[in-house]
Amino acid sequence: MKIPKKYANILFAFVMSLLMAAIMSGVLTALFAGINNQFISQWGRAFIHAWPIAFPAIFVVAPIVRKIVTLLTES
């Protein structure tokens, strides 16, 4: 089952924010808390806090980034 095209921007923001929040919270958890027995639970807590910020931020940031990329690239 495919999602209708009209939801493409929401799906993009959902997937992008999910992946970026997971990657960044994992990296920062490893850097600041270390990889230990509690790593997965600490990473999960960090992700739970990061993702609600990342999801709406994509809606604000993505159009700005698209404009910057358009200005910096040839048509």
Backbone bond lengths (Angstrom), bond angles and torsions (degrees), N, CA, C in turn:
res aa  C-N    CA-C-N  psi(-1)  N-CA   C-N-CA  omega(-1)  CA-C   N-CA-C  phi
1 M - - - 1.454 - - 1.530 109.27 -
2 K 1.299 116.15 125.98 1.455 121.11 178.29 1.525 110.23 -98.83
3 I 1.323 114.15 152.64 1.468 121.76 178.96 1.525 108.00 -87.10
4 P 1.340 117.89 138.40 1.470 120.06 179.31 1.543 112.26 -57.89
5 K 1.317 115.28 145.56 1.459 122.94 -177.41 1.534 113.02 -55.64
6 K 1.329 117.65 -31.30 1.470 120.21 -177.35 1.527 112.36 -64.13
7 Y 1.331 117.63 -16.23 1.465 121.72 178.65 1.527 112.44 -98.94
8 A 1.327 117.52 10.74 1.472 121.61 -175.51 1.532 112.01 -59.28
9 N 1.329 118.54 -42.72 1.471 120.58 -178.87 1.526 111.81 -65.47
10 I 1.311 116.94 -39.34 1.465 120.64 178.52 1.526 109.91 -67.79
11 L 1.320 116.48 -43.30 1.464 120.49 178.52 1.526 111.01 -63.55
12 F 1.333 116.85 -41.99 1.462 121.14 176.66 1.528 110.28 -57.96
13 A 1.324 117.02 -49.43 1.467 121.45 -179.15 1.526 110.90 -62.66
14 F 1.326 116.72 -39.73 1.459 120.89 179.94 1.529 111.12 -63.23
15 V 1.319 116.34 -51.96 1.472 120.34 -176.96 1.526 110.88 -67.99
16 M 1.320 117.72 -45.14 1.465 121.08 -179.33 1.528 110.87 -61.69
17 S 1.321 117.02 -46.24 1.468 119.86 -179.18 1.521 111.27 -67.54
18 L 1.312 117.45 -37.35 1.458 121.15 178.35 1.527 110.72 -61.49
19 L 1.323 116.32 -48.97 1.465 120.29 -178.96 1.523 112.17 -68.27
20 M 1.320 117.38 -45.50 1.468 119.58 -178.97 1.527 111.83 -65.92
21 A 1.325 118.11 -41.52 1.462 120.60 178.58 1.527 110.40 -64.87
22 A 1.321 117.33 -39.49 1.463 120.56 178.72 1.529 111.08 -65.07
23 I 1.319 116.51 -46.38 1.466 120.61 -179.17 1.526 110.89 -64.95
24 M 1.322 116.62 -50.71 1.466 119.65 -175.80 1.528 112.13 -67.68
25 S 1.318 117.94 -40.98 1.462 118.86 178.74 1.523 110.43 -66.58
26 G 1.328 117.64 -35.14 1.466 120.60 176.78 1.509 112.47 -66.05
27 V 1.319 116.62 -45.76 1.469 120.99 179.70 1.525 110.37 -63.74
28 L 1.316 116.94 -47.65 1.468 119.81 -178.46 1.529 112.43 -67.52
29 T 1.316 117.13 -35.95 1.461 119.72 175.73 1.523 110.10 -63.37
30 A 1.331 116.67 -44.29 1.468 120.24 178.84 1.530 111.20 -63.04
31 L 1.327 117.19 -40.86 1.457 120.48 -179.17 1.525 113.12 -67.44
32 F 1.325 116.51 -45.05 1.454 119.62 -172.14 1.531 114.75 -93.58
33 A 1.328 117.86 -27.83 1.468 119.97 -179.44 1.524 111.68 -110.40
34 G 1.323 115.97 -16.29 1.457 119.84 -178.31 1.519 111.59 82.87
35 I 1.310 114.30 164.80 1.463 119.91 177.19 1.525 106.82 -95.76
36 N 1.321 114.62 107.74 1.454 120.91 -176.57 1.527 109.03 -138.56
37 N 1.318 116.93 -165.50 1.466 121.09 -178.34 1.528 112.82 -65.13
38 Q 1.315 117.80 -24.58 1.462 121.38 -179.23 1.528 113.04 -97.56
39 F 1.326 117.17 6.57 1.468 120.50 -173.88 1.528 112.69 -54.44
40 I 1.331 117.24 -49.03 1.470 119.95 -175.80 1.537 110.68 -62.84
41 S 1.320 117.98 -43.02 1.471 119.18 -179.75 1.527 110.98 -69.82
42 Q 1.336 117.45 -37.16 1.469 120.27 177.05 1.527 110.38 -66.35
43 W 1.317 116.66 -41.01 1.458 121.73 178.10 1.528 109.35 -62.53
44 G 1.313 116.46 -44.52 1.460 120.39 179.18 1.515 112.45 -60.28
45 R 1.330 116.49 -43.52 1.476 119.80 177.63 1.522 111.12 -63.75
46 A 1.327 116.72 -42.27 1.474 120.19 178.74 1.530 110.13 -63.01
47 F 1.329 116.69 -42.32 1.463 121.20 179.92 1.528 110.88 -63.35
48 I 1.331 117.08 -43.27 1.470 121.78 -179.85 1.531 110.85 -58.62
49 H 1.325 116.68 -32.15 1.469 120.55 178.50 1.538 111.46 -83.74
50 A 1.315 117.15 -33.28 1.469 121.32 -175.27 1.526 112.73 -77.79
51 W 1.324 117.71 -41.32 1.454 119.73 -172.64 1.531 114.09 -62.46
52 P 1.338 120.13 -41.97 1.474 118.27 178.33 1.528 113.85 -62.89
53 I 1.313 117.16 -20.99 1.468 120.58 175.18 1.531 109.36 -83.99
54 A 1.321 116.31 -41.79 1.470 121.31 -176.27 1.527 112.42 -66.03
55 F 1.329 117.94 -40.03 1.467 120.63 -175.35 1.528 112.31 -60.02
56 P 1.327 120.38 -55.30 1.468 118.07 178.37 1.531 112.87 -69.69
57 A 1.334 117.16 -27.43 1.472 119.61 179.43 1.524 111.31 -62.45
58 I 1.326 117.01 -34.36 1.469 120.55 178.94 1.525 110.35 -60.75
59 F 1.326 117.56 -38.63 1.465 120.33 179.49 1.523 111.69 -62.58
60 V 1.318 117.23 -32.35 1.465 121.94 179.31 1.527 110.51 -82.57
61 V 1.315 116.86 -45.18 1.458 122.03 -172.03 1.532 113.21 -77.20
62 A 1.328 118.16 -40.01 1.469 121.13 -174.78 1.534 113.51 -56.23
63 P 1.338 120.41 -46.99 1.468 118.91 179.05 1.536 112.92 -63.70
64 I 1.319 116.45 -35.07 1.469 120.11 177.99 1.520 110.25 -66.24
65 V 1.319 116.22 -43.96 1.470 120.96 179.66 1.526 110.27 -64.50
66 R 1.331 117.12 -40.80 1.474 119.70 177.54 1.528 111.27 -60.02
67 K 1.338 117.86 -41.28 1.465 121.37 179.02 1.537 110.72 -65.86
68 I 1.313 116.50 -42.84 1.473 120.47 178.54 1.524 110.49 -61.97
69 V 1.330 116.49 -44.45 1.465 120.77 179.66 1.525 110.08 -63.43
70 T 1.328 117.24 -40.86 1.466 120.61 177.72 1.530 111.08 -60.96
71 L 1.329 116.73 -41.53 1.462 120.71 179.13 1.519 112.74 -67.12
72 L 1.322 116.57 -31.08 1.461 121.07 -175.32 1.529 114.30 -90.87
73 T 1.310 116.85 -8.39 1.456 119.21 -177.39 1.524 110.99 -116.61
74 E 1.310 114.58 156.72 1.458 120.46 178.06 1.517 109.08 -82.41
75 S 1.340 115.26 151.89 1.462 118.81 177.69 1.503 111.74 -92.22
